[in-house]
């Protein structure tokens, strides 16, 4: 007979490198080709893109929990034990190889956990600098002017792909470029790859159904579904193509369930940053009488991983 007991565990948030890729327009983007830290890919063509690991990513974390069954957006708060449970988002800064201890006095019952959830705010932020082999068109966000150079960095700004275009009031984007190295600003993506054209998640035969094929995907540790939430309790709704979501619920089902045993002393929770930033070319305002393709970078997905030690 198995007797469930509670254990005090030291939880750490640890960067774990594992492969993953999704985005509505750039699902097949490969890692950028680099030579001595210089990107040699040509992203000037329409819808051209390649992925990089950002220097820093900032996740607005509300909840993180281990689940005794694969949850839905209706029951995740009752079938999952929350090891992080914030009423307001806690911004977690992660970079490749970083380690952050969230708590060392949390209890978790012995048992097998086939799934986990993370509830994030809509706005994931990025700081990143890149160097290209060839001169690129960038956009000085503060001055609303085009700039050129091989050294390109994120601007201190917030916005989305929808802000870029050739119409009145449109901009070239959120990457500045110059002939010498720039200091990266903090760019906050306000929409992200999780938006759909108006479809929300649903439940069929007790199982969650993704709102879009782009938001249900295979990961290195199982499968994930992303659902937009109006708040922690309520699914998003759409008015046309506009969502009232303020958060994103990521439900991760594990190929190998997490096992909490009498010898467990800690949990490592890894947010994926490897290749999570898609470096893209987008058509923006005219330069010398013709539209230009500007360097930009947008989130290429969200994934996390849990390991018991």
C-alpha positions in Angstrom: 0.0 0.0 0.0 1.3 3.4 -1.0 1.0 6.1 1.7 0.9 9.7 0.5 3.1 12.1 2.5 4.1 15.7 2.2 7.7 16.6 1.6 9.4 20.0 2.0 11.1 20.6 -1.3 13.6 23.3 -2.5 12.2 24.6 -5.7 14.5 26.2 -8.2 13.8 27.8 -11.6 16.5 26.5 -13.9 17.1 27.2 -17.6 17.0 23.9 -19.5 18.0 23.9 -23.1 15.6 21.8 -25.3 14.4 22.2 -28.9 11.0 23.6 -29.8 9.5 25.7 -32.6 6.1 27.2 -33.4 4.6 30.4 -34.7 1.7 31.0 -37.1 3.9 32.4 -39.9 7.3 31.0 -39.1 6.6 27.4 -38.0 9.4 26.1 -40.2 12.1 28.6 -39.2 15.5 26.9 -38.6 18.2 28.1 -36.2 20.1 31.1 -37.6 23.4 30.2 -39.3 26.2 31.9 -37.5 30.0 32.1 -38.1 32.0 33.4 -35.1 28.8 35.0 -33.7 27.8 36.7 -37.0 24.5 35.7 -38.6 24.9 34.8 -42.3 21.3 34.2 -43.1 19.4 36.5 -45.6 16.2 37.6 -43.9 15.4 40.3 -46.5 12.9 38.2 -48.4 9.2 38.1 -47.6 8.4 35.9 -44.6 12.1 35.0 -44.2 13.1 34.1 -40.7 15.6 32.1 -38.5 15.7 31.6 -34.7 18.1 32.6 -32.0 18.5 32.2 -28.3 17.7 35.7 -26.8 20.2 37.3 -24.4 17.4 37.7 -21.9 13.7 36.7 -21.7 11.2 38.0 -19.1 8.2 35.8 -18.2 5.3 37.4 -16.3 4.6 34.4 -14.0 1.2 34.0 -12.2 1.0 30.3 -11.5 3.0 27.1 -11.9 1.7 23.7 -10.8 2.0 20.0 -11.0 -1.2 18.1 -11.8 -2.6 14.7 -10.7 -4.4 14.4 -14.0 -4.2 16.2 -17.4 -6.2 19.3 -16.7 -8.4 21.7 -18.7 -8.9 25.4 -18.3 -12.0 24.6 -16.1 -10.4 22.3 -13.5 -6.7 23.1 -13.5 -6.9 24.9 -10.2 -8.4 21.9 -8.4 -6.4 19.1 -9.9 -3.0 20.9 -9.9 -0.9 21.7 -6.8 0.4 25.3 -7.2 4.1 25.6 -6.4 3.9 29.2 -7.6 0.7 31.1 -7.0 0.9 34.9 -7.5 -2.1 37.3 -7.5 0.0 39.7 -9.6 2.5 38.6 -12.1 6.1 38.0 -10.9 8.5 38.9 -13.7 11.1 36.2 -14.0 14.3 37.1 -15.9 15.9 34.1 -17.6 18.9 33.6 -19.8 20.7 30.6 -21.1 22.2 28.8 -18.1 20.6 31.0 -15.4 19.3 29.7 -12.2 16.8 31.3 -9.9 15.5 29.9 -6.6 11.8 30.6 -6.2 11.2 29.0 -2.8 12.6 26.5 -0.4 9.7 25.8 1.9 6.9 24.3 -0.3 5.2 21.0 0.3 4.1 18.5 -2.3 2.5 15.1 -1.9 4.2 12.0 -2.9 2.8 10.6 -6.1 2.9 10.7 -9.9 2.1 13.8 -11.8 1.3 13.3 -15.6 1.0 17.0 -16.4 1.9 20.6 -15.3 0.6 24.1 -16.0 2.0 27.5 -16.1 -0.1 30.7 -16.2 1.7 33.6 -17.8 0.8 37.2 -18.5 0.3 38.2 -22.2 3.5 40.2 -22.4 6.7 38.3 -22.6 9.7 40.6 -23.0 13.1 40.2 -24.8 16.5 41.9 -24.8 18.8 40.8 -27.6 21.6 42.0 -29.8 22.7 40.4 -33.1 25.4 41.0 -35.7 24.8 40.3 -39.3 27.2 39.5 -42.1 25.4 42.0 -44.4 24.0 45.5 -43.7 20.4 45.4 -42.6 17.6 48.0 -42.4 16.6 48.8 -38.8 14.1 51.2 -37.3 14.9 53.9 -34.8 11.7 53.5 -32.7 12.3 56.6 -30.6 12.9 58.8 -33.7 10.6 57.0 -36.2 13.4 56.9 -38.8 15.1 54.2 -40.8 18.6 53.2 -39.9 21.1 50.8 -41.4 24.0 48.7 -40.1 25.2 45.2 -39.3 24.7 45.6 -35.5 21.1 45.3 -34.6 19.4 45.3 -31.1 15.9 45.3 -29.6 14.4 48.7 -28.9 12.9 49.8 -25.6 9.4 49.6 -26.8 6.2 47.6 -26.7 4.1 46.4 -29.7 3.5 43.6 -32.1 3.8 42.6 -35.7 0.5 44.4 -36.5 2.2 47.7 -35.9 4.6 47.2 -38.9 3.6 48.2 -42.4 3.6 50.8 -45.1 0.4 52.6 -44.2 0.0 56.0 -42.4 1.3 55.7 -38.8 2.9 52.3 -39.4 6.5 51.7 -38.3 9.4 49.6 -39.4 9.6 47.6 -36.2 11.4 47.1 -32.9 15.0 46.4 -33.9 17.5 49.3 -34.2 20.6 48.9 -36.4 23.9 50.8 -36.6 27.4 50.6 -37.9 28.7 49.9 -34.3 27.4 47.8 -31.4 24.2 49.0 -29.7 22.9 48.5 -26.2 19.8 46.3 -26.3 16.5 47.7 -24.9 13.7 45.8 -23.4 11.1 45.0 -26.1 7.7 43.7 -24.8 5.6 41.8 -27.3 1.9 42.8 -26.7 0.2 40.1 -28.8 2.5 37.2 -29.5 2.2 34.0 -31.4 -0.7 32.8 -29.3 -3.4 35.0 -30.9 -5.9 33.3 -33.3 -8.4 34.7 -35.8 -11.2 34.4 -33.2 -11.3 30.7 -32.1 -10.9 29.8 -28.4 -9.9 26.5 -26.7 -12.7 24.0 -26.0 -13.3 20.8 -24.2 -14.4 17.5 -26.0 -15.0 14.3 -24.1 -13.2 15.7 -21.1 -10.1 16.6 -23.0 -8.9 20.1 -24.0 -9.0 21.1 -27.7 -6.6 23.8 -28.8 -8.0 26.9 -30.5 -5.4 26.5 -33.3 -3.1 23.8 -34.7 -0.3 26.4 -34.0 -1.1 26.3 -30.3 -1.0 22.5 -29.8 2.4 21.1 -30.4 4.9 18.4 -29.5 7.7 19.3 -27.2 10.9 17.6 -26.0 9.0 16.3 -22.9 5.5 15.6 -24.3 2.8 17.8 -25.7 1.5 21.3 -24.9 -1.6 23.3 -25.4 -1.9 27.1 -25.0 -5.2 28.7 -24.1 -5.9 32.4 -23.8 -7.6 33.3 -20.5 -9.5 36.5 -19.5 -8.3 35.9 -16.0 -7.2 32.9 -13.9 -10.7 31.4 -14.0 -12.3 32.4 -17.3 -11.5 31.5 -20.9 -10.9 34.3 -23.3 -13.6 35.6 -25.7 -13.1 37.3 -29.0 -14.8 40.3 -30.6 -13.9 39.9 -34.2 -10.1 39.3 -34.1 -9.6 41.0 -30.8 -9.2 38.9 -27.6 -9.9 40.0 -24.1 -7.2 37.6 -22.8 -4.9 38.9 -20.2 -3.1 35.6 -19.5 -2.0 32.5 -21.3 -2.5 29.0 -19.8 0.1 26.5 -20.9 -0.9 22.9 -20.2 2.1 20.5 -20.5 1.4 16.7 -20.7 4.5 14.7 -20.0 5.7 11.6 -21.9 7.3 10.5 -18.7 5.3 11.7 -15.6 7.0 13.5 -12.8 7.4 11.2 -9.8 7.6 12.6 -6.3 9.1 10.0 -4.0 10.3 9.8 -0.4 13.8 10.7 -1.7 12.8 13.8 -3.7 14.4 16.9 -2.4 13.9 19.5 -5.2 12.2 20.3 -8.4 13.9 22.0 -11.4 11.5 24.0 -13.6 13.0 25.1 -16.9 11.6 27.7 -19.2 12.7 27.2 -22.8 14.8 30.0 -24.3 16.8 28.2 -26.8 15.8 29.4 -30.3 12.6 31.1 -28.8 13.3 34.4 -30.7 12.4 34.4 -34.4 14.6 37.0 -36.3 12.3 38.1 -39.2 12.2 40.4 -42.1 9.0 42.6 -42.3 8.0 45.1 -45.0 7.7 48.6 -43.5 7.9 52.3 -44.5 9.6 53.4 -47.7 13.3 54.1 -48.0 14.2 56.1 -51.1 10.8 55.6 -52.6 10.4 51.9 -52.1 9.2 49.7 -49.2 12.1 48.3 -47.1 12.4 45.0 -45.3 13.2 45.7 -41.7 14.9 43.4 -39.1 12.5 42.4 -36.3 12.3 39.7 -33.6 9.2 38.0 -32.1 8.5 35.2 -29.7 8.5 31.8 -31.3 6.6 30.0 -28.6 6.5 29.0 -24.9 7.6 25.7 -23.4 8.6 24.6 -19.9 9.9 21.4 -18.3 9.8 19.9 -14.8 12.3 17.5 -13.3 12.2 16.0 -9.8 15.5 15.4 -8.1 
